[in-house]
Amino acid sequence: MTTMDVKHIARFLGAMSIEERVQIISVLLEAGKEGMAMLDIAARTELGASAVFKQLEALAGLELIFVKSVDNTKVYVANTLLLDELFEWLYQTYGPSIHARLEQQALEQQALEALENQSDQPAS
């Protein structure tokens, strides 16, 4: 992840730690590029309109979602590029690839120890 630092990652993950926000982002991801109006999001998530509005404002402030105007109605769209980048970074850093790196490091350590043991042995 080249454009984000640890501070940004922590902010995004903190934003995603609120259940209502996860529900909203899920609904917006399902809606795709067309996005969804606030009242439609409230209906789909079964959250109150004021709660949805509050969470949408917070998510928009972090640029996890975008707001666009369609026929004089605010429509909210998930920032899929940012979400993809965030989850790709998490996967690369903490997903299965970390196990492969740890295994590789262990193998390298074992090889170094074997070389050291061979050099410690007297030549016959």
C-alpha positions as CSV (number, residue, x, y, z in Angstrom):
1,M,0.0,0.0,0.0
2,T,1.9,3.0,-1.2
3,T,-0.5,5.8,-0.7
4,M,-1.6,5.0,2.8
5,D,0.4,5.0,6.0
6,V,-0.3,3.2,9.3
7,K,-2.2,6.2,10.5
8,H,-4.6,6.1,7.6
9,I,-5.1,2.3,7.9
10,A,-5.9,2.7,11.6
11,R,-8.5,5.4,10.8
12,F,-10.2,3.3,8.1
13,L,-10.2,0.2,10.3
14,G,-11.6,2.3,13.2
15,A,-14.3,3.6,11.0
16,M,-15.2,0.0,10.0
17,S,-15.4,-1.1,13.7
18,I,-18.9,0.3,14.0
19,E,-21.6,-2.3,13.0
20,E,-23.9,0.2,11.3
21,R,-21.1,1.4,9.1
22,V,-20.2,-2.1,8.0
23,Q,-23.9,-2.7,7.2
24,I,-24.0,0.5,5.1
25,I,-20.9,-0.2,3.2
26,S,-22.2,-3.7,2.5
27,V,-25.4,-2.3,1.1
28,L,-23.5,0.2,-1.0
29,L,-21.1,-2.4,-2.4
30,E,-24.2,-4.4,-3.4
31,A,-25.7,-1.3,-5.1
32,G,-22.6,-0.9,-7.2
33,K,-21.7,2.2,-9.2
34,E,-25.3,3.4,-9.2
35,G,-25.2,3.9,-5.4
36,M,-28.2,4.4,-3.2
37,A,-30.1,7.2,-1.6
38,M,-30.1,7.6,2.2
39,L,-33.7,6.5,2.8
40,D,-33.1,3.4,0.6
41,I,-30.0,2.6,2.7
42,A,-32.0,3.0,5.9
43,A,-34.7,0.6,4.5
44,R,-32.2,-2.0,3.4
45,T,-30.2,-1.9,6.7
46,E,-33.3,-1.5,8.9
47,L,-31.6,1.4,10.7
48,G,-33.2,4.7,11.4
49,A,-32.7,7.5,8.9
50,S,-31.0,9.8,11.4
51,A,-28.5,7.0,12.3
52,V,-27.8,6.3,8.7
53,F,-27.3,9.9,7.9
54,K,-24.8,10.3,10.8
55,Q,-22.9,7.2,9.7
56,L,-22.9,8.3,6.0
57,E,-21.4,11.7,6.9
58,A,-18.6,10.0,8.9
59,L,-17.9,7.5,6.1
60,A,-17.9,10.3,3.5
61,G,-15.5,12.4,5.7
62,L,-13.0,9.5,5.6
63,E,-13.6,9.1,1.8
64,L,-14.8,5.5,2.3
65,I,-17.9,6.5,0.4
66,F,-18.7,9.2,-2.1
67,V,-21.7,11.5,-2.4
68,K,-23.1,12.4,-5.7
69,S,-26.2,14.3,-6.8
70,V,-28.8,12.5,-9.0
71,D,-32.0,14.3,-9.8
72,N,-31.6,16.6,-6.8
73,T,-31.1,13.6,-4.5
74,K,-27.9,12.7,-2.6
75,V,-26.8,9.3,-3.7
76,Y,-24.0,7.4,-1.8
77,V,-21.5,5.2,-3.5
78,A,-18.8,3.0,-1.9
79,N,-15.2,4.0,-2.7
80,T,-14.3,0.6,-4.0
81,L,-10.8,1.6,-5.0
82,L,-10.0,2.6,-1.4
83,L,-11.7,-0.4,0.1
84,D,-9.9,-2.7,-2.4
85,E,-6.6,-1.1,-1.5
86,L,-7.2,-1.4,2.2
87,F,-8.3,-5.0,2.1
88,E,-5.5,-6.0,-0.3
89,W,-3.0,-4.5,2.1
90,L,-4.5,-6.3,5.0
91,Y,-4.5,-9.6,3.1
92,Q,-0.9,-9.2,2.0
93,T,0.2,-8.1,5.4
94,Y,-1.8,-10.4,7.7
95,G,-3.3,-13.1,5.3
96,P,-1.8,-16.3,4.1
97,S,1.2,-14.5,2.7
98,I,2.5,-13.8,6.2
99,H,2.6,-17.6,6.8
100,A,4.7,-18.1,3.7
101,R,7.1,-15.3,4.7
102,L,7.4,-16.8,8.2
103,E,8.0,-20.3,6.8
104,Q,10.6,-18.9,4.4
105,Q,12.4,-17.1,7.3
106,A,12.4,-20.3,9.3
107,L,13.9,-22.2,6.4
108,E,16.5,-19.6,5.9
109,Q,17.4,-19.7,9.6
110,Q,17.7,-23.5,9.5
111,A,20.0,-23.3,6.5
112,L,22.2,-20.7,8.2
113,E,22.4,-22.9,11.4
114,A,23.2,-25.9,9.3
115,L,26.1,-24.0,7.6
116,E,27.4,-22.8,10.9
117,N,27.3,-26.3,12.3
118,Q,29.2,-27.6,9.3
119,S,31.9,-24.9,9.7
120,D,32.2,-25.7,13.4
121,Q,33.0,-29.4,12.7
122,P,36.7,-30.3,12.3
123,A,37.7,-31.4,8.8
124,S,38.6,-35.1,8.6
